[in-house]
């Protein structure tokens, strides 16, 4: 089985040019006009990533802290711990061109690797410009702390994202948004992975969100990425329901439709818990008026 898998993988590599690959990125935590969640909150997420074609899977615990930044903007800081199983297809067999100068033939060694992922910090909020009403900005920066052993679910790289989100429609319960952004993905200067492991590119997405009061919502989204020859089409559905007055539980399922060779995973499934501070929870009607 191992010989067949490697032969198939190398056959793909021979048939296709050595392009980039899609290192996993989480979306930025935007605020929406009909969203009544608090700007001071803590979110814990248990995630499962699977790709049966390659025999890869990963389990991740991620914690995100959201902090108020002015009236409607919000800072965020998140970190994760990942256990990655590469199965019968080692990382450098699937993507040999990402091998760095200091990576040995057996690196990273073993099928199962565990490590803390890179912390990420950033800010999202409305643009306070009269000629850009209903526009939001998002900025995210990954810090070069973590381990390259769990690549492509984490590394010691420096991904920097700058995004703009346009609210196409909003009332007291529904939002329709489109987002475009640029990703500048820089290496950390270490030599285990080459610069080809950190492709830059652009990001596009569209989403419709429906809210039914604090802690209850449903969202449908479609994310598109293009990074130096690698493409991703990722539709997703996400739902939240309240479990206390200031707590909610959510689930998200996404499926990659493109980039068989490039994708980090095919299925993304998450179970989430959110804890909101009532002091920083705006009313949906008031938020819609401001927007």
Secondary structure, DSSP 8 states (H G I E B T S, - for coil): -HHHHHHHHHHHHHHS-----B----------TT---BSSEEEEEEEEEEETTTTEEEEEEEEEEEEEETTTEEEEEEEEEEEEE-TTS-HHHH-GGGB-TT--TTTT-SSEEEEE---EEEEEEE---GGGTTEEEEEEEE-S-S-GGGTTS--S-EEEEEEEEEEEEE-SSEEEEEEEEEEEEE--S-SSB-GGGS--EEEEEEEEEEE-STT-EEEEEEEEEEETTEEEEEEEEEEEEEEETTEEEEEEEEEE-S-TTTBS-SEEEEEEEEEE-GGGB--HHHHHHH-
